[in-house]
Amino acid sequence: MKIDVEFNGQEEKTEVTFFLDELKTERDFVVALSIIETFSADFGLDPELEPEELVEIGKQAGEKGGSSFVVEMSEEGIEVDINR
Protein backbone atom coordinates (compact mmCIF):
# COMPACT_ATOMS: atom_id res chain seq x y z
CA MET A 1 0.00 0.00 0.00
CA LYS A 2 1.34 3.39 -0.96
CA ILE A 3 0.76 6.23 1.46
CA ASP A 4 2.23 9.67 1.91
CA VAL A 5 3.49 10.64 5.36
CA GLU A 6 4.40 14.20 6.25
CA PHE A 7 5.96 15.15 9.57
CA ASN A 8 5.70 18.81 10.48
CA GLY A 9 8.12 19.50 13.32
CA GLN A 10 7.19 23.16 13.66
CA GLU A 11 3.50 22.44 14.13
CA GLU A 12 4.17 19.09 15.81
CA LYS A 13 1.80 17.11 13.65
CA THR A 14 1.81 14.15 11.30
CA GLU A 15 -0.34 13.86 8.20
CA VAL A 16 -0.92 10.52 6.51
CA THR A 17 -2.51 10.52 3.06
CA PHE A 18 -4.35 7.38 1.99
CA PHE A 19 -5.03 7.01 -1.74
CA LEU A 20 -8.41 5.53 -2.62
CA ASP A 21 -7.03 3.42 -5.44
CA GLU A 22 -4.81 1.66 -2.87
CA LEU A 23 -7.74 0.76 -0.61
CA LYS A 24 -9.48 -2.10 -2.36
CA THR A 25 -10.11 -4.81 0.24
CA GLU A 26 -11.21 -4.96 3.84
CA ARG A 27 -7.65 -5.99 4.73
CA ASP A 28 -6.37 -2.73 3.18
CA PHE A 29 -8.55 -0.76 5.58
CA VAL A 30 -7.34 -2.85 8.53
CA VAL A 31 -3.75 -2.04 7.54
CA ALA A 32 -4.67 1.65 7.14
CA LEU A 33 -6.13 1.65 10.64
CA SER A 34 -2.94 0.06 11.99
CA ILE A 35 -0.92 2.84 10.37
CA ILE A 36 -3.16 5.48 11.94
CA GLU A 37 -2.88 3.81 15.35
CA THR A 38 0.91 3.70 15.08
CA PHE A 39 1.29 7.41 14.33
CA SER A 40 -1.43 8.33 16.84
CA ALA A 41 0.54 6.64 19.60
CA ASP A 42 3.31 9.23 19.09
CA PHE A 43 0.85 11.79 20.45
CA GLY A 44 -0.73 9.55 23.09
CA LEU A 45 -3.96 9.34 21.09
CA ASP A 46 -6.40 6.48 20.59
CA PRO A 47 -8.15 6.90 17.23
CA GLU A 48 -11.20 4.90 18.36
CA LEU A 49 -11.91 3.96 14.75
CA GLU A 50 -13.07 0.72 13.20
CA PRO A 51 -12.15 -0.46 9.69
CA GLU A 52 -15.79 0.00 8.67
CA GLU A 53 -15.57 3.68 9.56
CA LEU A 54 -12.52 4.06 7.33
CA VAL A 55 -14.46 2.38 4.52
CA GLU A 56 -17.17 5.02 4.98
CA ILE A 57 -14.58 7.82 4.97
CA GLY A 58 -13.17 6.42 1.72
CA LYS A 59 -16.65 6.30 0.18
CA GLN A 60 -17.33 9.90 1.17
CA ALA A 61 -14.02 11.02 -0.32
CA GLY A 62 -14.84 9.23 -3.59
CA GLU A 63 -18.33 10.69 -3.70
CA LYS A 64 -16.85 14.17 -3.36
CA GLY A 65 -14.56 13.49 -6.30
CA GLY A 66 -11.43 13.04 -4.22
CA SER A 67 -8.68 10.56 -4.85
CA SER A 68 -7.47 10.42 -1.25
CA PHE A 69 -8.16 11.37 2.33
CA VAL A 70 -5.77 12.73 4.92
CA VAL A 71 -5.56 11.84 8.59
CA GLU A 72 -3.86 14.55 10.64
CA MET A 73 -2.59 13.72 14.12
CA SER A 74 -1.26 16.17 16.70
CA GLU A 75 -1.42 16.90 20.41
CA GLU A 76 -4.79 18.52 19.65
CA GLY A 77 -6.29 15.24 18.39
CA ILE A 78 -7.07 13.48 15.14
CA GLU A 79 -8.76 15.08 12.14
CA VAL A 80 -9.75 13.59 8.80
CA ASP A 81 -9.87 15.69 5.64
CA ILE A 82 -11.85 14.05 2.85
CA ASN A 83 -11.78 17.03 0.51
CA ARG A 84 -8.42 16.36 -1.11
Secondary structure, DSSP 8 states (H G I E B T S, - for coil): --EEEEEETTTTEEEEEEEGGG--SHHHHHHHHHHHHHHHHTTT------HHHHHHHHHHHHHTT-SEEEEEEETTEEEEE---
